[in-house]
Amino acid sequence: MLTNPCNSKSARPEKSFAPAVKVALTRRVSPSIGECQLTYMSRQPISYHRALEQHRAYAQALSDMGFHVVSLAPEPDLPDAVFVEDSAIVLNELAILGATALPSRALELASVQEFLAVHREVHSLGHGAKFEGGDVVRQERKLYVGQSSRTCRIAIQRLQKILRPHGYDVKPVNVFGCLHLSTGASFLGKNMVLANPDWVDANAFEDCEVLTVPKDEPWAANTLAANGMVLMPEGFPRTRSLLEQRGFNVRTTDISEFMKAEA
């Protein structure tokens, strides 16, 4: 899922969204999601029909948070295509297309690029720069980028070069226990980051207060903060309580089928 306000000059501005609109880009679940790529987890059966229900509820939660939800055409033969966040990062000034090293995911990029080109100038990182958007956690004008099995150092260096003229600071973060940085850390607002230090280098967030997820809730650090609300996975009551004690308005959504796909 990609979420960003489309409010800058685009290639075809007549088709852009109004300046105040925040857009959440989604894609319907593929019937082949059970064949998704896995790195840190053992394969478990995924219920396609339950995943569809969970995805509808997730889209409704995004709508309730104030997003205009856009759904790309489904990709029935691409198991991981529902995870559109990995295909790009979107900022006010530009978008940067992902560069996956996995042939099974490369075909996902075309439809995402086509959509983004209507609203942004789209850049790519070039040959040899392995990069997925799930490795980016944004704090205002600072982008923390995970150096992981899906994003390499060359990609981070090229991101720094592209984004520096636009006033963005790009900082690498080592990822060693999960698929993407956003699996193990997320920016909450109020200068706070929620993180699992067993999976990511939480010391990299030195300018923020880091809230640590409980040991028995390692998957709870993957959240989405927007419009005064934090959306987090259902099933992590201790983390939810921690956030509410810090004054965050928390909403949960069931993504249990997607967590079997390392979402």
Secondary structure, DSSP 4 states (H G I P E B T S, - for coil): -EEEE--S--SSGGGSPPTT-EEEEEEPPPTTGGG---SSS------HHHHHHHHHHHHHHHHHTTEEEEEEPP-TT-TTTT-GGGGEEE-SS-EEE-B-S-HHHHTTHHHHHHHHTTTS-EE---TT--B-GGGEEEETTEEEEEESSSS-HHHHHHHHHHHGGGT-EEEEEEB-SSSSHHHHEEEEETTEEEE-TTTB-GGG-TTSEEEEPPTT-GGGG--EEETTEEEEETT-HHHHHHHHHTT--EEEE--HHHHTTT-
